[in-house]
Amino acid sequence: MRLRKGKLIPREDGKRIEEFIGAATTGTSSASVARMLAPPGWSEPAQKPEFDEVLLVLRGELTVVIDGKRERIGPGEVGWVPRGRRVIYRNDGQGACDYWSICAPAFRPELAHIEAAEEAPEANPVTLQVAHAQGQALARLLVSLGRTYMERLGLRGCELSLSLVGDRAIRRLNRTWRKKDKATDVLSFPAGELPKGTPGPRQLGDVVISLDTAKRQAKEYGRSLEAEVSRYLAHGLLHLLGYDHERPQDARKMAALEEKLLGEGGMVADAARASRARRLV
């Protein structure tokens, strides 16, 4: 029997699951086969399943933490999660992870034994203003990444504001606040210290991203648009926290933190490589 399409399993965390064989589609109990698309920043609570699972990654990178040991499964690689092991699945990369999951016996929620998600001590709200015609498609991703990045930096009770704009708007901001009359990729505007006792979360400030610049740079360097704006967000957030790559001691720290957020080198590391290449010419 040939199956061209599966059944979409509703989710609320942004992950897409299309099951081809399994309890929800063919009523099969011995095995299940499903294709997954996990957005960047996605993660699931820990689970201890009563089934073996084989993972085949087509695109992106899937992080699997088995009994505390982290493995990264890249395109064309296969992962295996034996039954009875405590496992956490997440996407630490910049882009979506497209992969197949084969479970034996078939996946069923009651066999997965998913642990209750731990609530953060204090929420880190992210607000987003979209001022670009094509920006709404990236809204959910940026809000999710903003929360994820703050968590990875150990921030609690902080609020981040994001804006998606075009080149004209970011050029105007760049001219007004930095005296540079040109469009740029990302600008950061720290909120500064509020008086003690001010209610609500700590305001970090605003990160403004140019979607026009992101589209050009993504095409030039062969990255997805999602990966490009993820780099801008990580860079802009670190500027809000006081890091300045123009200072040598900060540049090293900022490059390391960008890699922590993105799972690979970011804008500071790229600038350092370009600088070294120019000196060798």
N, C-alpha and C positions, 0 to 999 in steps of 0.2 A: 504494500500500500504506500503510495507516494503522498506526502503531505507538503503542500506549498505554503500554507499559512497556519499559524497557531492561534491560540486564544489569548487575548490581552488580559492580564491579571491586574485589576485596579490597585494602585498604590497611591500613597499620599506623600512620599518622600522624594519624588522626582525620578525614581528608577522605573524603567520600562521592562516588563517581563512578558514575553510571548511564549506560552507553553505549547509545544507541539504534541508531546506524549506525556500522559500523567493522569493523576487522579481528577484534575479539574477539566480535562479535555476528553481523553479516550477511556477514562475509567480504569486505566492501567495501574496496578499496585506494585508490580515488580520493579519498574524503573520509570523515570521521568526525564524528558529532554526539553530544555527551554533555552531561549536566547535572551540575554540580558543587555540592557544599555544603562550603565550607571553614570550619572553626571559627576563632574569634578566636585570634590567636597562631600560626596555622599558617604554614609557609613551606616552600618546596622548594629544593633545591640549584640552582645555576645550570645552564642547559642551552643548547645551540646547535642548535636543531632544523632538520631538512631539510624542513619543511613550513610553510606560512602558517597562522596561527591567528587566528580572529575570536572575540572575547569579548563576550557580551551579559549585563550584570549586571541581575538582577531585584531583588535585595535585598542590603543591606549595601554594602561597598566593597572592591574588589580593588586591591591595589597591584602594579604591574608595573614592574620596573626593566629597561629595555632599554639595553644598552651603557652602563650607569651612570646613565642618566637616568630618574628616577622619575615615574611617572604614576599617578594615582588614578582609578579608573573607578567611578562611582557608579550608583545605580539608574536604569535607562532609558538608560544610556550604552553605547556600543560601543567596544571597543578592538581594535586590529589589531597583531599581532606578525609582521613579515615573516620569512621563513625566512633562516637564516644569521646571525641576530643573537643575541648572548648575552643571555639573559633570566632574570630571577628573579621568581617569583610568590610573593606572601605576602598574608596578611590582617592588616593593622595596626589594624583597627577593633575595636570593643567587642563586636559581635555577629557571627553567622555570615554568610558571603557566599554567596548563591545565584546561580549564573550558568551560562550555556550556553557551551560551547566547540565551535567548528566548525574542523576542521583539513583542509587539502588539500595534499598527499595525506593519507590517513588516518594518525592517530596510531599509531605503533608504537614501543616502547621503543628499538629499535636506531636509529631515525631521530631520536630526541630528543637523543641525546648528552648525557645528564645527567652532570654532574661529580660526583665523589666528594665527599660531605659533609665539610666540615672539622670535625674534632673540637675542641671547646673545650679550651684549655690545662688548665683545671680545671673539673670539673663543679660545678654549683650545685644540690645536692639540695633537694627540696621534700618535706616530710612533711605529711600532711593527716589530721586527726582529724575524723570526721563524727559529730556528736551531734545530728542532726536527722533525722527520719524521711524527709524528701524531699531530703536533702543529697547522697545518693550520685550522683544524676543530674548534679551539677555537679562531681564530684570530678576527673574527667580535665581539664576545662576549667581549673579553678583551679590544678592542679599545672602544667599547660602554661603558663598565664599567669604563674605565679610565676617559672618559669625564664626566660621571655621578658623579663619586666620587669627581672630582675636582669642579663640580658645587655645590655639597652638602657641600663642605668645603668653599664655597664662593670665590674660586679662579677665577681670570679673567686674560686673556692674558698670560697663562702659557702653557708650552709644556712638555709633559711627554714621556719618551722613555721606551719601554718595550722589553724584550727579553724572548723567550721561548726556553729553552735548556734542555739537559739531565743531568743526575747525573755526568757524567764524566766532562762536561764543568763547572758545578757549583762547583764541588769539586776543580777543578784547580783554579778557581777564589777565592774560600774560602781559599785555601792554600796560594795563592799569597798575598791577601790583608788582611786576618784576621789570618794568621798563624795557621789555623785549617785544617788539612789534612783529610777532610771528606765531603761527600755531605751534602747539607742542602736544605731547602725548598725554601727560597727566600733571595736575597741579594739586598741591596740598595746602590747606589753610587750617593750621592748628587753632583750637578753640581757646587755648590759654587756661590759666588757673581760675576757677570760679571761687567765690567766697566760701569759707567753711560753713557747713550746715545747709548748703544749697540742696534742696530736695531733688530726687531723681537720680538717674545714672550719670556718671562722669562723662561729659561731652569731650570727645577726642578732637572733633573738627570735621572738615569737609574734604573729600577726595573728588576731584573733577576729572573725568576721563573723556577724551575726544574719540568718538566712535569713527569719525572720518580718518583720523590718523591711524587708529588701530586697524582699520580695514586695509590701508595702504601698506603698513608695516607687516601685517600678517601675510599678505600676498608676496611681499619682497623677500621675507625670510622663510617662507614655506611653513608657516604655523597656522593653526586654525584661529578664527576670530575669538573663540572662547579662550584659547590659550593666551592670546595677545592681551586681552583685557584683564585676565587673571594676573599677568605680570605687572600691569599698570597698578592694579589694586594693591598688590603686595608692596610695591615700591612706594605708593602714595601713603599707605597706612604706616609704614616705618618712618616716613618723614613726619607724620603727625606725632609720632612718639619721640621725636627729637633727634633722630639719626640724620646725619648729613654726610653724604659720600664725598663731598669736597674736602672733608677733613680725613687725612690718611688713616687715623686710628678708628674713625667711624666707618670708613669704607669697608674695611675687613669685616667688622661686626655686621654691617648692613648686608654685605654679600652672603655671609653665613646664614643670616636670618631669612633672606629671600629664598635661599636653597631649602631651609627648613619649611617654609610656607609652601613652596612650589614643588618640592621634590626634585628640583634640579636648579642649575644656575639661573639667575635672573638678570635684571637690567644692569646692576652694578658690576657683576662679573663680566657681562658682555662689553661694557664700557672699558673695563680694565684690559681685556684682551685686545680691543681695538686700539687702545693707547699704546700697548706694547708693540703691536704690529706697525703702527706709524713710526715708532722710534727705530725699528729695524730697517725701514725703507731708506 
